Amino acid sequence: MTSGFIRLAVAGAGLLLGAATAAAHHGWSGYDSGKELTLTGTIEASGYEHPHGAVRLKTPGKTWNVVLAPPSRMENRGLKREMLAPGTAATVVGYPNRTDPDEMRAERITVAGKTTELR
């Protein structure tokens, strides 16, 4: 193989990897910022992984998938992983997903009387 072909193959692989990463990390335009929601319920499950943390919040009549901030931001602002334990009461304020009626993006979350700004 020539060095030109190897460079081209490496560049192509880099472009594919970048496209896959971009597709996996959705943009915020998928959420309707004109419809602010305030939801209070109980955390059923949580994730503290990149690119964003998440909780499943059981509210009266519906369970929501709530997208949070990146773990590093939550940690820096005082929202520790253990604060999002299942069974914990929480209130989130944020915007509904335009296409997934069970998902919202949280702007802030209140747990144990402490409100954390996520954006």
Protein Blocks (a to p, Z undefined) as FASTA:
>chain_A
ZZklmmmmmmmmmmmmmmmmmmmmccfklpcfklccddddddfbdcdddfbdcdddddeh
iacddddddfklmmmnopafklmgghiacdddddddfklmkbccdfbdceehiacdfZZ
